[in-house]
Amino acid sequence: MPFISIVPELKRAQSEGYAIPLFDAVDMVSTEGMVLSAEAVRAPVIIALYDAVFEGPNARALASYIRTRAEKAAAPISLMLDHGKSFEQCIRALAYGFSDVMFDGSQLPLEENIATTRAIVKAAHAVGVGVEAELGHVGQGSQYQDTDSLRRGFTDPDEVERFVAETGVDFLAIAIGTAHGPYAGEPQLDLERLAAIRARVNVPLVLHGGSGLSEAQFRAAIAGGIAKVNVATDLFVTTARRMVEAARATEAVSYFALSKVATDSFEERCGYYLNLFGAAGKG
Ligand code: 13P
């Protein structure tokens, strides 16, 4: 099954009412669990490297590994740069062979976000790579109780049409109440805002900060038009906990056994989200 750009898969997800998850990988073990889960449930999946991993010394080697592994996988897999922070970084991802990139200009003035996103779209489309941008700003879960600053970051429905038209972006991350990392408090989704945004543009919409939402919230967001959901924290927190439990349960701690615990954990958690989002069986 091919190594793919996720753009056509996201359009299909949007029209059929399911969502494709993006999972952030940091190494071969996390990648392997993600690939195995997509194969097991026959689902399309996005494996991503986020900015800090992308700036690490082995980023290019890891990207090549994920790409080669995807080419042999029995499920469609995209390799994406998550939260690309600059024009230069996104162009480097094109050179490394990524199939999709996100440019996160969400903290820039609107005009600058539009101009940089547009330049990245032009370069990426010239080599068949899809582009996600962010309008509004998805903050950190640790600051979740600062509701005033959180709401100030919410996506303005009056800006989305212009942003999509002027940038040519393929899919768009929006801020409607989610946040990255563990939530200090209960996450609340502004589904009316989602409906207002959905009514204005036709591109697939993306929800960041998936860890910590309830199953009902995921279902409501997907029913409201979200076609891609990013998940990271839960995969790493749950897997670390399982590795500690496995290490404590035996006198003879084995690297190989712990590595298998980690791979199995990534496979199980990713499979859970692929099923919950309705992506299972779509690959
Ligand atoms: P979580 O780590 O909160 O799941 O967010 C992931 C994310 O949005 C990555 O872009």
py3Dmol code that shows the C-alpha trace and the ligand (Angstrom):
import py3Dmol

protein = """\
ATOM      1  CA  MET A   1       0.000   0.000   0.000  1.00  0.00           C
ATOM      2  CA  PRO A   2       1.340   3.428  -0.819  1.00  0.00           C
ATOM      3  CA  PHE A   3       3.124   6.131   0.981  1.00  0.00           C
ATOM      4  CA  ILE A   4       0.665   8.971   0.326  1.00  0.00           C
ATOM      5  CA  SER A   5      -0.254  12.606   0.726  1.00  0.00           C
ATOM      6  CA  ILE A   6      -3.239  12.593   3.079  1.00  0.00           C
ATOM      7  CA  VAL A   7      -5.167  15.277   1.131  1.00  0.00           C
ATOM      8  CA  PRO A   8      -7.454  12.958  -0.924  1.00  0.00           C
ATOM      9  CA  GLU A   9      -8.006  10.759   2.145  1.00  0.00           C
ATOM     10  CA  LEU A  10      -9.071  13.788   4.198  1.00  0.00           C
ATOM     11  CA  LYS A  11     -11.519  14.881   1.506  1.00  0.00           C
ATOM     12  CA  ARG A  12     -13.028  11.419   1.555  1.00  0.00           C
ATOM     13  CA  ALA A  13     -13.180  11.443   5.363  1.00  0.00           C
ATOM     14  CA  GLN A  14     -14.948  14.793   5.269  1.00  0.00           C
ATOM     15  CA  SER A  15     -17.559  13.624   2.776  1.00  0.00           C
ATOM     16  CA  GLU A  16     -18.145  10.287   4.548  1.00  0.00           C
ATOM     17  CA  GLY A  17     -18.184  11.704   8.099  1.00  0.00           C
ATOM     18  CA  TYR A  18     -15.153  10.160   9.797  1.00  0.00           C
ATOM     19  CA  ALA A  19     -11.769  11.527  10.867  1.00  0.00           C
ATOM     20  CA  ILE A  20      -8.177  10.462  10.277  1.00  0.00           C
ATOM     21  CA  PRO A  21      -5.811  10.731  13.237  1.00  0.00           C
ATOM     22  CA  LEU A  22      -2.369  12.301  13.198  1.00  0.00           C
ATOM     23  CA  PHE A  23      -0.023  10.603  15.645  1.00  0.00           C
ATOM     24  CA  ASP A  24       3.289  12.231  16.569  1.00  0.00           C
ATOM     25  CA  ALA A  25       6.162   9.727  16.452  1.00  0.00           C
ATOM     26  CA  VAL A  26       9.552  10.229  18.093  1.00  0.00           C
ATOM     27  CA  ASP A  27      11.440   7.055  17.169  1.00  0.00           C
ATOM     28  CA  MET A  28      11.200   3.642  15.489  1.00  0.00           C
ATOM     29  CA  VAL A  29       9.297   2.018  18.383  1.00  0.00           C
ATOM     30  CA  SER A  30       6.463   4.552  18.331  1.00  0.00           C
ATOM     31  CA  THR A  31       6.412   4.443  14.523  1.00  0.00           C
ATOM     32  CA  GLU A  32       6.144   0.660  14.513  1.00  0.00           C
ATOM     33  CA  GLY A  33       3.118   0.633  16.817  1.00  0.00           C
ATOM     34  CA  MET A  34       1.423   3.239  14.607  1.00  0.00           C
ATOM     35  CA  VAL A  35       2.065   1.282  11.411  1.00  0.00           C
ATOM     36  CA  LEU A  36       0.896  -2.004  12.986  1.00  0.00           C
ATOM     37  CA  SER A  37      -2.344  -0.386  14.208  1.00  0.00           C
ATOM     38  CA  ALA A  38      -3.151   1.055  10.771  1.00  0.00           C
ATOM     39  CA  GLU A  39      -2.503  -2.330   9.164  1.00  0.00           C
ATOM     40  CA  ALA A  40      -4.522  -4.215  11.777  1.00  0.00           C
ATOM     41  CA  VAL A  41      -7.686  -2.136  11.298  1.00  0.00           C
ATOM     42  CA  ARG A  42      -7.080  -1.196   7.620  1.00  0.00           C
ATOM     43  CA  ALA A  43      -7.074   2.557   8.174  1.00  0.00           C
ATOM     44  CA  PRO A  44      -5.332   5.573   6.673  1.00  0.00           C
ATOM     45  CA  VAL A  45      -3.047   7.277   9.184  1.00  0.00           C
ATOM     46  CA  ILE A  46      -0.722  10.261   9.464  1.00  0.00           C
ATOM     47  CA  ILE A  47       2.601   9.716  11.229  1.00  0.00           C
ATOM     48  CA  ALA A  48       4.182  13.052  12.092  1.00  0.00           C
ATOM     49  CA  LEU A  49       7.378  14.552  13.422  1.00  0.00           C
ATOM     50  CA  TYR A  50       6.855  17.736  15.394  1.00  0.00           C
ATOM     51  CA  ASP A  51       9.160  20.703  15.371  1.00  0.00           C
ATOM     52  CA  ALA A  52      11.460  19.620  18.268  1.00  0.00           C
ATOM     53  CA  VAL A  53      11.979  16.115  16.828  1.00  0.00           C
ATOM     54  CA  PHE A  54      12.429  17.588  13.355  1.00  0.00           C
ATOM     55  CA  GLU A  55      15.271  19.751  14.698  1.00  0.00           C
ATOM     56  CA  GLY A  56      16.969  16.716  16.295  1.00  0.00           C
ATOM     57  CA  PRO A  57      20.122  15.179  14.817  1.00  0.00           C
ATOM     58  CA  ASN A  58      18.367  12.050  13.512  1.00  0.00           C
ATOM     59  CA  ALA A  59      15.333  13.735  11.925  1.00  0.00           C
ATOM     60  CA  ARG A  60      16.321  13.038   8.361  1.00  0.00           C
ATOM     61  CA  ALA A  61      17.150   9.392   9.117  1.00  0.00           C
ATOM     62  CA  LEU A  62      13.876   8.956  11.029  1.00  0.00           C
ATOM     63  CA  ALA A  63      11.902  10.531   8.189  1.00  0.00           C
ATOM     64  CA  SER A  64      13.549   8.144   5.706  1.00  0.00           C
ATOM     65  CA  TYR A  65      12.790   5.232   8.004  1.00  0.00           C
ATOM     66  CA  ILE A  66       9.089   6.159   8.340  1.00  0.00           C
ATOM     67  CA  ARG A  67       8.803   6.680   4.611  1.00  0.00           C
ATOM     68  CA  THR A  68      10.438   3.343   3.776  1.00  0.00           C
ATOM     69  CA  ARG A  69       8.322   1.557   6.398  1.00  0.00           C
ATOM     70  CA  ALA A  70       5.164   3.188   4.982  1.00  0.00           C
ATOM     71  CA  GLU A  71       6.000   2.094   1.437  1.00  0.00           C
ATOM     72  CA  LYS A  72       5.897  -1.552   2.616  1.00  0.00           C
ATOM     73  CA  ALA A  73       2.871  -1.153   4.879  1.00  0.00           C
ATOM     74  CA  ALA A  74      -0.543  -2.680   4.197  1.00  0.00           C
ATOM     75  CA  ALA A  75      -2.287   0.673   4.871  1.00  0.00           C
ATOM     76  CA  PRO A  76      -2.056   4.193   3.389  1.00  0.00           C
ATOM     77  CA  ILE A  77       0.369   6.255   5.456  1.00  0.00           C
ATOM     78  CA  SER A  78       1.350   9.932   5.267  1.00  0.00           C
ATOM     79  CA  LEU A  79       4.504  11.417   6.787  1.00  0.00           C
ATOM     80  CA  MET A  80       3.813  14.937   7.990  1.00  0.00           C
ATOM     81  CA  LEU A  81       5.708  17.794   9.607  1.00  0.00           C
ATOM     82  CA  ASP A  82       3.581  18.838  12.611  1.00  0.00           C
ATOM     83  CA  HIS A  83       3.713  22.496  13.730  1.00  0.00           C
ATOM     84  CA  GLY A  84       6.322  23.600  11.224  1.00  0.00           C
ATOM     85  CA  LYS A  85       7.571  26.884  12.591  1.00  0.00           C
ATOM     86  CA  SER A  86       9.000  28.655   9.559  1.00  0.00           C
ATOM     87  CA  PHE A  87       9.083  28.775   5.764  1.00  0.00           C
ATOM     88  CA  GLU A  88      12.617  27.333   5.871  1.00  0.00           C
ATOM     89  CA  GLN A  89      11.646  24.406   8.073  1.00  0.00           C
ATOM     90  CA  CYS A  90       8.707  23.488   5.827  1.00  0.00           C
ATOM     91  CA  ILE A  91      10.942  23.613   2.738  1.00  0.00           C
ATOM     92  CA  ARG A  92      13.434  21.333   4.497  1.00  0.00           C
ATOM     93  CA  ALA A  93      10.577  18.863   5.089  1.00  0.00           C
ATOM     94  CA  LEU A  94       9.911  18.887   1.335  1.00  0.00           C
ATOM     95  CA  ALA A  95      13.596  18.090   0.748  1.00  0.00           C
ATOM     96  CA  TYR A  96      13.418  15.245   3.308  1.00  0.00           C
ATOM     97  CA  GLY A  97      10.532  13.667   1.367  1.00  0.00           C
ATOM     98  CA  PHE A  98       7.564  14.395   3.638  1.00  0.00           C
ATOM     99  CA  SER A  99       4.177  13.909   1.968  1.00  0.00           C
ATOM    100  CA  ASP A 100       2.402  16.672   3.957  1.00  0.00           C
ATOM    101  CA  VAL A 101       3.478  19.668   6.042  1.00  0.00           C
ATOM    102  CA  MET A 102       1.822  21.894   8.611  1.00  0.00           C
ATOM    103  CA  PHE A 103       2.876  25.502   8.898  1.00  0.00           C
ATOM    104  CA  ASP A 104       1.858  26.926  12.262  1.00  0.00           C
ATOM    105  CA  GLY A 105       1.675  30.689  11.873  1.00  0.00           C
ATOM    106  CA  SER A 106      -1.091  30.899  14.464  1.00  0.00           C
ATOM    107  CA  GLN A 107       0.812  33.342  16.673  1.00  0.00           C
ATOM    108  CA  LEU A 108       1.757  35.649  13.811  1.00  0.00           C
ATOM    109  CA  PRO A 109      -0.267  38.681  12.743  1.00  0.00           C
ATOM    110  CA  LEU A 110      -2.948  37.539  10.279  1.00  0.00           C
ATOM    111  CA  GLU A 111      -1.305  39.138   7.221  1.00  0.00           C
ATOM    112  CA  GLU A 112       1.998  37.417   7.969  1.00  0.00           C
ATOM    113  CA  ASN A 113       0.314  34.068   8.584  1.00  0.00           C
ATOM    114  CA  ILE A 114      -1.434  34.422   5.204  1.00  0.00           C
ATOM    115  CA  ALA A 115       1.711  35.485   3.323  1.00  0.00           C
ATOM    116  CA  THR A 116       3.962  32.734   4.722  1.00  0.00           C
ATOM    117  CA  THR A 117       1.310  30.026   4.367  1.00  0.00           C
ATOM    118  CA  ARG A 118       0.724  31.079   0.748  1.00  0.00           C
ATOM    119  CA  ALA A 119       4.448  30.832  -0.063  1.00  0.00           C
ATOM    120  CA  ILE A 120       4.677  27.361   1.521  1.00  0.00           C
ATOM    121  CA  VAL A 121       1.562  26.180  -0.341  1.00  0.00           C
ATOM    122  CA  LYS A 122       3.097  27.306  -3.640  1.00  0.00           C
ATOM    123  CA  ALA A 123       6.342  25.408  -3.010  1.00  0.00           C
ATOM    124  CA  ALA A 124       4.660  22.311  -1.554  1.00  0.00           C
ATOM    125  CA  HIS A 125       2.094  21.991  -4.335  1.00  0.00           C
ATOM    126  CA  ALA A 126       4.892  22.155  -6.920  1.00  0.00           C
ATOM    127  CA  VAL A 127       6.115  18.805  -5.540  1.00  0.00           C
ATOM    128  CA  GLY A 128       2.719  17.244  -4.727  1.00  0.00           C
ATOM    129  CA  VAL A 129       2.800  17.844  -0.959  1.00  0.00           C
ATOM    130  CA  GLY A 130      -0.317  18.841   1.004  1.00  0.00           C
ATOM    131  CA  VAL A 131      -0.344  21.776   3.449  1.00  0.00           C
ATOM    132  CA  GLU A 132      -2.157  22.425   6.730  1.00  0.00           C
ATOM    133  CA  ALA A 133      -2.179  25.846   8.387  1.00  0.00           C
ATOM    134  CA  GLU A 134      -3.627  27.116  11.669  1.00  0.00           C
ATOM    135  CA  LEU A 135      -5.992  30.041  12.048  1.00  0.00           C
ATOM    136  CA  GLY A 136      -6.702  31.133  15.604  1.00  0.00           C
ATOM    137  CA  HIS A 137      -4.361  29.616  18.185  1.00  0.00           C
ATOM    138  CA  VAL A 138      -4.631  26.268  20.015  1.00  0.00           C
ATOM    139  CA  GLY A 139      -2.867  26.837  23.361  1.00  0.00           C
ATOM    140  CA  GLN A 140      -1.522  24.607  26.128  1.00  0.00           C
ATOM    141  CA  GLY A 141      -3.772  22.498  28.375  1.00  0.00           C
ATOM    142  CA  SER A 142      -1.748  23.636  31.399  1.00  0.00           C
ATOM    143  CA  GLN A 143      -3.136  27.155  30.840  1.00  0.00           C
ATOM    144  CA  TYR A 144      -6.644  25.884  30.301  1.00  0.00           C
ATOM    145  CA  GLN A 145      -8.116  27.690  33.279  1.00  0.00           C
ATOM    146  CA  ASP A 146      -7.134  31.046  31.837  1.00  0.00           C
ATOM    147  CA  THR A 147     -10.358  31.039  29.833  1.00  0.00           C
ATOM    148  CA  ASP A 148     -10.024  34.652  28.703  1.00  0.00           C
ATOM    149  CA  SER A 149      -6.729  34.081  26.924  1.00  0.00           C
ATOM    150  CA  LEU A 150      -7.993  30.734  25.602  1.00  0.00           C
ATOM    151  CA  ARG A 151     -11.072  32.337  24.050  1.00  0.00           C
ATOM    152  CA  ARG A 152      -8.995  35.162  22.589  1.00  0.00           C
ATOM    153  CA  GLY A 153      -7.218  32.452  20.564  1.00  0.00           C
ATOM    154  CA  PHE A 154     -10.441  30.948  19.177  1.00  0.00           C
ATOM    155  CA  THR A 155     -10.760  30.977  15.394  1.00  0.00           C
ATOM    156  CA  ASP A 156     -12.843  33.865  14.070  1.00  0.00           C
ATOM    157  CA  PRO A 157     -15.376  32.442  11.565  1.00  0.00           C
ATOM    158  CA  ASP A 158     -15.282  35.778   9.720  1.00  0.00           C
ATOM    159  CA  GLU A 159     -11.615  35.214   8.807  1.00  0.00           C
ATOM    160  CA  VAL A 160     -11.645  31.648   7.502  1.00  0.00           C
ATOM    161  CA  GLU A 161     -12.991  32.244   3.981  1.00  0.00           C
ATOM    162  CA  ARG A 162     -10.383  34.862   3.209  1.00  0.00           C
ATOM    163  CA  PHE A 163      -7.592  32.789   4.796  1.00  0.00           C
ATOM    164  CA  VAL A 164      -8.422  29.687   2.743  1.00  0.00           C
ATOM    165  CA  ALA A 165      -8.963  31.634  -0.494  1.00  0.00           C
ATOM    166  CA  GLU A 166      -5.767  33.682  -0.219  1.00  0.00           C
ATOM    167  CA  THR A 167      -3.465  30.873   0.930  1.00  0.00           C
ATOM    168  CA  GLY A 168      -4.787  27.898  -1.095  1.00  0.00           C
ATOM    169  CA  VAL A 169      -4.229  25.725   1.994  1.00  0.00           C
ATOM    170  CA  ASP A 170      -5.458  22.104   1.741  1.00  0.00           C
ATOM    171  CA  PHE A 171      -6.704  21.627   5.314  1.00  0.00           C
ATOM    172  CA  LEU A 172      -7.083  23.961   8.251  1.00  0.00           C
ATOM    173  CA  ALA A 173      -6.481  23.654  12.004  1.00  0.00           C
ATOM    174  CA  ILE A 174      -8.966  25.665  14.057  1.00  0.00           C
ATOM    175  CA  ALA A 175      -9.183  26.672  17.712  1.00  0.00           C
ATOM    176  CA  ILE A 176     -12.572  25.802  19.251  1.00  0.00           C
ATOM    177  CA  GLY A 177     -11.610  24.903  22.828  1.00  0.00           C
ATOM    178  CA  THR A 178      -8.983  22.153  22.652  1.00  0.00           C
ATOM    179  CA  ALA A 179      -5.412  22.574  23.915  1.00  0.00           C
ATOM    180  CA  HIS A 180      -2.122  20.669  23.709  1.00  0.00           C
ATOM    181  CA  GLY A 181      -0.989  18.431  26.559  1.00  0.00           C
ATOM    182  CA  PRO A 182      -2.874  17.514  29.760  1.00  0.00           C
ATOM    183  CA  TYR A 183      -5.890  19.745  30.520  1.00  0.00           C
ATOM    184  CA  ALA A 184      -5.951  21.711  33.788  1.00  0.00           C
ATOM    185  CA  GLY A 185      -9.735  21.380  34.018  1.00  0.00           C
ATOM    186  CA  GLU A 186     -12.438  19.912  31.795  1.00  0.00           C
ATOM    187  CA  PRO A 187     -12.097  20.573  28.068  1.00  0.00           C
ATOM    188  CA  GLN A 188     -15.099  22.351  26.524  1.00  0.00           C
ATOM    189  CA  LEU A 189     -15.739  22.474  22.773  1.00  0.00           C
ATOM    190  CA  ASP A 190     -17.421  25.434  21.093  1.00  0.00           C
ATOM    191  CA  LEU A 191     -19.486  23.407  18.622  1.00  0.00           C
ATOM    192  CA  GLU A 192     -21.442  26.460  17.452  1.00  0.00           C
ATOM    193  CA  ARG A 193     -18.205  28.056  16.350  1.00  0.00           C
ATOM    194  CA  LEU A 194     -17.276  24.819  14.569  1.00  0.00           C
ATOM    195  CA  ALA A 195     -20.618  24.895  12.720  1.00  0.00           C
ATOM    196  CA  ALA A 196     -20.095  28.552  11.753  1.00  0.00           C
ATOM    197  CA  ILE A 197     -16.607  27.784  10.393  1.00  0.00           C
ATOM    198  CA  ARG A 198     -17.772  24.622   8.621  1.00  0.00           C
ATOM    199  CA  ALA A 199     -20.492  26.642   6.856  1.00  0.00           C
ATOM    200  CA  ARG A 200     -17.931  29.146   5.500  1.00  0.00           C
ATOM    201  CA  VAL A 201     -15.278  26.871   3.916  1.00  0.00           C
ATOM    202  CA  ASN A 202     -15.055  23.516   2.236  1.00  0.00           C
ATOM    203  CA  VAL A 203     -11.529  22.405   3.218  1.00  0.00           C
ATOM    204  CA  PRO A 204     -11.130  19.555   5.749  1.00  0.00           C
ATOM    205  CA  LEU A 205     -10.933  20.953   9.311  1.00  0.00           C
ATOM    206  CA  VAL A 206      -8.425  19.803  11.919  1.00  0.00           C
ATOM    207  CA  LEU A 207      -8.686  19.480  15.709  1.00  0.00           C
ATOM    208  CA  HIS A 208      -5.393  19.632  17.637  1.00  0.00           C
ATOM    209  CA  GLY A 209      -4.985  18.606  21.285  1.00  0.00           C
ATOM    210  CA  GLY A 210      -6.968  15.365  21.066  1.00  0.00           C
ATOM    211  CA  SER A 211      -5.645  13.790  24.303  1.00  0.00           C
ATOM    212  CA  GLY A 212      -8.119  14.187  27.154  1.00  0.00           C
ATOM    213  CA  LEU A 213     -11.347  14.681  25.181  1.00  0.00           C
ATOM    214  CA  SER A 214     -14.240  12.337  25.934  1.00  0.00           C
ATOM    215  CA  GLU A 215     -15.561   9.894  23.351  1.00  0.00           C
ATOM    216  CA  ALA A 216     -18.759  11.983  23.151  1.00  0.00           C
ATOM    217  CA  GLN A 217     -16.697  15.120  22.401  1.00  0.00           C
ATOM    218  CA  PHE A 218     -14.770  13.356  19.634  1.00  0.00           C
ATOM    219  CA  ARG A 219     -18.021  12.104  18.101  1.00  0.00           C
ATOM    220  CA  ALA A 220     -19.627  15.545  18.279  1.00  0.00           C
ATOM    221  CA  ALA A 221     -16.586  17.231  16.710  1.00  0.00           C
ATOM    222  CA  ILE A 222     -16.443  14.697  13.869  1.00  0.00           C
ATOM    223  CA  ALA A 223     -20.215  14.945  13.305  1.00  0.00           C
ATOM    224  CA  GLY A 224     -19.706  18.726  13.198  1.00  0.00           C
ATOM    225  CA  GLY A 225     -17.201  18.475  10.352  1.00  0.00           C
ATOM    226  CA  ILE A 226     -13.748  17.718  11.829  1.00  0.00           C
ATOM    227  CA  ALA A 227     -11.879  15.374   9.440  1.00  0.00           C
ATOM    228  CA  LYS A 228      -8.469  15.116  11.174  1.00  0.00           C
ATOM    229  CA  VAL A 229      -7.655  14.845  14.878  1.00  0.00           C
ATOM    230  CA  ASN A 230      -4.125  15.187  16.311  1.00  0.00           C
ATOM    231  CA  VAL A 231      -3.198  12.958  19.241  1.00  0.00           C
ATOM    232  CA  ALA A 232       0.144  12.716  21.046  1.00  0.00           C
ATOM    233  CA  THR A 233       0.208  13.137  24.852  1.00  0.00           C
ATOM    234  CA  ASP A 234      -2.050  10.159  25.633  1.00  0.00           C
ATOM    235  CA  LEU A 235       0.125   7.809  23.542  1.00  0.00           C
ATOM    236  CA  PHE A 236       3.312   8.729  25.413  1.00  0.00           C
ATOM    237  CA  VAL A 237       1.836   9.015  28.919  1.00  0.00           C
ATOM    238  CA  THR A 238      -0.002   5.687  28.642  1.00  0.00           C
ATOM    239  CA  THR A 239       2.979   3.909  27.111  1.00  0.00           C
ATOM    240  CA  ALA A 240       5.412   5.212  29.741  1.00  0.00           C
ATOM    241  CA  ARG A 241       3.050   4.051  32.484  1.00  0.00           C
ATOM    242  CA  ARG A 242       2.782   0.578  30.960  1.00  0.00           C
ATOM    243  CA  MET A 243       6.561   0.297  30.645  1.00  0.00           C
ATOM    244  CA  VAL A 244       7.022   1.215  34.306  1.00  0.00           C
ATOM    245  CA  GLU A 245       4.379  -1.328  35.350  1.00  0.00           C
ATOM    246  CA  ALA A 246       6.029  -4.036  33.228  1.00  0.00           C
ATOM    247  CA  ALA A 247       9.467  -3.255  34.641  1.00  0.00           C
ATOM    248  CA  ARG A 248       8.165  -3.378  38.213  1.00  0.00           C
ATOM    249  CA  ALA A 249       6.410  -6.701  37.598  1.00  0.00           C
ATOM    250  CA  THR A 250       9.603  -8.669  37.036  1.00  0.00           C
ATOM    251  CA  GLU A 251      13.008  -9.208  38.616  1.00  0.00           C
ATOM    252  CA  ALA A 252      14.629  -9.856  35.253  1.00  0.00           C
ATOM    253  CA  VAL A 253      14.000  -6.584  33.379  1.00  0.00           C
ATOM    254  CA  SER A 254      14.634  -7.064  29.679  1.00  0.00           C
ATOM    255  CA  TYR A 255      15.124  -4.298  27.122  1.00  0.00           C
ATOM    256  CA  PHE A 256      13.512  -6.475  24.477  1.00  0.00           C
ATOM    257  CA  ALA A 257      10.441  -7.159  26.608  1.00  0.00           C
ATOM    258  CA  LEU A 258      10.044  -3.456  27.477  1.00  0.00           C
ATOM    259  CA  SER A 259      10.445  -2.446  23.862  1.00  0.00           C
ATOM    260  CA  LYS A 260       7.669  -4.891  22.961  1.00  0.00           C
ATOM    261  CA  VAL A 261       5.463  -3.439  25.737  1.00  0.00           C
ATOM    262  CA  ALA A 262       5.974  -0.004  24.156  1.00  0.00           C
ATOM    263  CA  THR A 263       5.232  -1.140  20.599  1.00  0.00           C
ATOM    264  CA  ASP A 264       2.125  -3.024  21.751  1.00  0.00           C
ATOM    265  CA  SER A 265       0.975   0.021  23.705  1.00  0.00           C
ATOM    266  CA  PHE A 266       1.297   2.363  20.723  1.00  0.00           C
ATOM    267  CA  GLU A 267      -0.519  -0.195  18.565  1.00  0.00           C
ATOM    268  CA  GLU A 268      -3.364  -0.536  21.082  1.00  0.00           C
ATOM    269  CA  ARG A 269      -3.820   3.228  21.723  1.00  0.00           C
ATOM    270  CA  CYS A 270      -3.632   4.107  18.015  1.00  0.00           C
ATOM    271  CA  GLY A 271      -6.075   1.315  17.165  1.00  0.00           C
ATOM    272  CA  TYR A 272      -8.455   2.712  19.787  1.00  0.00           C
ATOM    273  CA  TYR A 273      -8.464   6.154  18.102  1.00  0.00           C
ATOM    274  CA  LEU A 274      -8.691   4.729  14.569  1.00  0.00           C
ATOM    275  CA  ASN A 275     -11.821   2.817  15.609  1.00  0.00           C
ATOM    276  CA  LEU A 276     -13.314   5.707  17.596  1.00  0.00           C
ATOM    277  CA  PHE A 277     -12.830   8.201  14.745  1.00  0.00           C
ATOM    278  CA  GLY A 278     -14.401   5.824  12.195  1.00  0.00           C
ATOM    279  CA  ALA A 279     -11.199   5.507  10.121  1.00  0.00           C
ATOM    280  CA  ALA A 280     -10.991   1.718  10.613  1.00  0.00           C
ATOM    281  CA  GLY A 281     -11.846  -0.122   7.398  1.00  0.00           C
ATOM    282  CA  LYS A 282     -11.202   2.977   5.221  1.00  0.00           C
ATOM    283  CA  GLY A 283      -7.611   2.118   4.266  1.00  0.00           C
TER     284      GLY A 283
END
"""
ligand_1 = """\
10
13P
P -2.086 16.285 22.437
O -0.641 15.994 22.790
O -2.751 17.154 23.436
O -2.846 15.048 22.104
O -2.046 17.193 21.105
C -1.432 16.686 19.973
C -1.365 17.705 18.897
O -2.252 18.503 18.694
C -0.161 17.669 18.055
O -0.216 18.585 17.010
"""
view = py3Dmol.view(width=600, height=400)
view.addModel(protein, "pdb")
view.setStyle({"model": 0}, {"cartoon": {"style": "trace"}})
view.addModel(ligand_1, "xyz")
view.setStyle({"model": 1}, {"stick": {}})
view.zoomTo()
view.show()
